[in-house]
Amino acid sequence: MRFSGKTVVITGAASGIGAQTARLFASEGAKVFASDIDDEEGAALAAEGVGEIRYRHCDVCDPGAIKALLDGAADETGGIDIVFNNAGAGGAREDIGEIEPDAWDRTMDLLLRSVAMGIRYAVPHMKGRKGASIVNVSSVAAAGPGYSPTAYAVAKAGVLHLTKCAATDLAQHGIRVNAIQPGFINTNIFTTSLEIDGEMKAMAKAAIAQMSSNAQPVARGGQADDIAQAVAFLASDAASFVTGASLVVDGGITLGPRHSWDPETPGMFAALEAMEQQLTNGGQQPG
Ligand SMILES: NC(=O)c1ccc[n+]([C@@H]2O[C@H](COP(=O)([O-])OP(=O)(O)OC[C@H]3O[C@@H](n4cnc5c(N)ncnc54)[C@H](O)[C@@H]3O)[C@@H](O)[C@H]2O)c1
């Protein structure tokens, strides 16, 4: 029960990494405010009955909504101990030679400004609280090009630098700030943006599960719980001397993707693109 009596706020908690992290914190005694834009899945998470999880609607592209979420959680419980800035999606897919300013801005708002404002509006409620800790989701995409589209990679690299700057700014208030860099984790993020349903979606999910097992040196797919466990460590008192750090949890993908030594396994991004192309062709292999 590492988080007994603590108030935890999580964004993007209706699915994947956020949902599993909410379950973990709640199972260890925290009061968890799980927020998302997917109200149906968010309510279902709260109804699972794992500890104390309260669902709140919050679109992280709206700074006012982030402030309302954090103010509300603090009003209800007397303050905030842990924030997990997690919400995200794939963002704009165009390369830098084609992307339009609006698409760039939308991706930055979703993946980078959301984290900055998640910190900004949490600070007044965290100052001076023992063990106060913020964890931000970056990605292995911040380690270099080739893991994701460009705008996503740049935003996630920004999250790493933001984490270091915030850790420096907030140490005086006793608030630690760290980041996590997940590798290829088998969640809905890869299929949410695809305009497919039913059988096609099930096919896509099966393909992702297969790809995620082959993407990295560790020969199994990354799971949301792999990330939740690492987030809980960074947020816990066991990490009380850790701030401004980033923990890479990727089954070794950044050491050298599996396709660098296994010719049967395509690169992750290439494989995803091939899958999407196949799906848009109605399940046919591209010619
Ligand atoms: N899955 C991976 O391989 C992977 C790798 C590196 C980083 N990440 C990051 O981890 C985080 C969680 O992703 P996941 O894999 O669990 O994906 P997921 O799709 O399972 O969950 C993402 C959640 O964020 C929510 N969300 C999307 N836009 C939002 C918005 N504007 N406001 C509030 N909530 C919003 C979605 O509704 C969803 O519930 C993301 O920031 C993602 O970029 C994931």
The ligand as an SDF file (V2000), in Angstrom:
LIG
                    3D

 44 48  0  0  0  0  0  0  0  0999 V2000
    1.5170    2.4890  -26.5890 N   0  0  0  0  0  0  0  0  0  0  0  0
    2.7520    2.8320  -26.9000 C   0  0  0  0  0  0  0  0  0  0  0  0
    3.4700    2.0890  -27.5760 O   0  0  0  0  0  0  0  0  0  0  0  0
    3.3110    4.1470  -26.4070 C   0  0  0  0  0  0  0  0  0  0  0  0
    4.6900    4.3660  -26.5790 C   0  0  0  0  0  0  0  0  0  0  0  0
    5.2340    5.5560  -26.1480 C   0  0  0  0  0  0  0  0  0  0  0  0
    4.4330    6.5190  -25.5700 C   0  0  0  0  0  0  0  0  0  0  0  0
    3.1060    6.2880  -25.4280 N   0  0  0  0  0  0  0  0  0  0  0  0
    2.3020    7.3440  -24.8310 C   0  0  0  0  0  0  0  0  0  0  0  0
    1.5710    6.8290  -23.7400 O   0  0  0  0  0  0  0  0  0  0  0  0
    0.4000    7.6160  -23.5440 C   0  0  0  0  0  0  0  0  0  0  0  0
   -0.7910    6.6970  -23.3680 C   0  0  0  0  0  0  0  0  0  0  0  0
   -0.9880    5.9850  -24.5790 O   0  0  0  0  0  0  0  0  0  0  0  0
   -1.6030    4.5090  -24.6590 P   0  0  0  0  0  0  0  0  0  0  0  0
   -0.6350    3.6920  -25.4000 O   0  0  0  0  0  0  0  0  0  0  0  0
   -2.0820    4.0740  -23.3390 O   0  0  0  0  0  0  0  0  0  0  0  0
   -2.8170    4.7970  -25.6590 O   0  0  0  0  0  0  0  0  0  0  0  0
   -4.4030    4.5880  -25.5260 P   0  0  0  0  0  0  0  0  0  0  0  0
   -4.9700    5.0200  -26.8200 O   0  0  0  0  0  0  0  0  0  0  0  0
   -4.7100    3.2330  -25.0300 O   0  0  0  0  0  0  0  0  0  0  0  0
   -4.7890    5.6410  -24.3780 O   0  0  0  0  0  0  0  0  0  0  0  0
   -4.7160    7.0160  -24.5880 C   0  0  0  0  0  0  0  0  0  0  0  0
   -5.8620    7.6870  -23.8550 C   0  0  0  0  0  0  0  0  0  0  0  0
   -5.7230    9.1100  -24.0260 O   0  0  0  0  0  0  0  0  0  0  0  0
   -7.0110    9.6300  -24.2670 C   0  0  0  0  0  0  0  0  0  0  0  0
   -6.9360   10.9020  -24.9700 N   0  0  0  0  0  0  0  0  0  0  0  0
   -6.6600   11.1370  -26.2770 C   0  0  0  0  0  0  0  0  0  0  0  0
   -6.7610   12.4490  -26.5470 N   0  0  0  0  0  0  0  0  0  0  0  0
   -7.1140   13.0650  -25.3810 C   0  0  0  0  0  0  0  0  0  0  0  0
   -7.3870   14.3990  -25.0100 C   0  0  0  0  0  0  0  0  0  0  0  0
   -7.3490   15.3930  -25.9060 N   0  0  0  0  0  0  0  0  0  0  0  0
   -7.6990   14.6590  -23.7130 N   0  0  0  0  0  0  0  0  0  0  0  0
   -7.7630   13.6530  -22.8050 C   0  0  0  0  0  0  0  0  0  0  0  0
   -7.5380   12.3610  -23.0990 N   0  0  0  0  0  0  0  0  0  0  0  0
   -7.2250   12.0700  -24.3820 C   0  0  0  0  0  0  0  0  0  0  0  0
   -7.7150    8.5730  -25.1000 C   0  0  0  0  0  0  0  0  0  0  0  0
   -9.1290    8.7230  -25.0530 O   0  0  0  0  0  0  0  0  0  0  0  0
   -7.2340    7.2980  -24.4310 C   0  0  0  0  0  0  0  0  0  0  0  0
   -8.0970    6.8790  -23.4000 O   0  0  0  0  0  0  0  0  0  0  0  0
    0.3150    8.5630  -24.7560 C   0  0  0  0  0  0  0  0  0  0  0  0
    0.7790    9.8510  -24.3940 O   0  0  0  0  0  0  0  0  0  0  0  0
    1.2600    7.9380  -25.7420 C   0  0  0  0  0  0  0  0  0  0  0  0
    1.7950    8.8830  -26.6350 O   0  0  0  0  0  0  0  0  0  0  0  0
    2.5220    5.1190  -25.8320 C   0  0  0  0  0  0  0  0  0  0  0  0
  1  2  1  0
  2  3  2  0
  2  4  1  0
  4  5  1  0
  4 44  2  0
  5  6  2  0
  6  7  1  0
  7  8  2  0
  8  9  1  0
  8 44  1  0
  9 10  1  0
  9 42  1  0
 10 11  1  0
 11 12  1  0
 11 40  1  0
 12 13  1  0
 13 14  1  0
 14 15  2  0
 14 16  1  0
 14 17  1  0
 17 18  1  0
 18 19  2  0
 18 20  1  0
 18 21  1  0
 21 22  1  0
 22 23  1  0
 23 24  1  0
 23 38  1  0
 24 25  1  0
 25 26  1  0
 25 36  1  0
 26 27  1  0
 26 35  1  0
 27 28  2  0
 28 29  1  0
 29 30  1  0
 29 35  2  0
 30 31  1  0
 30 32  2  0
 32 33  1  0
 33 34  2  0
 34 35  1  0
 36 37  1  0
 36 38  1  0
 38 39  1  0
 40 41  1  0
 40 42  1  0
 42 43  1  0
M  CHG  2   8   1  16  -1
M  END
$$$$
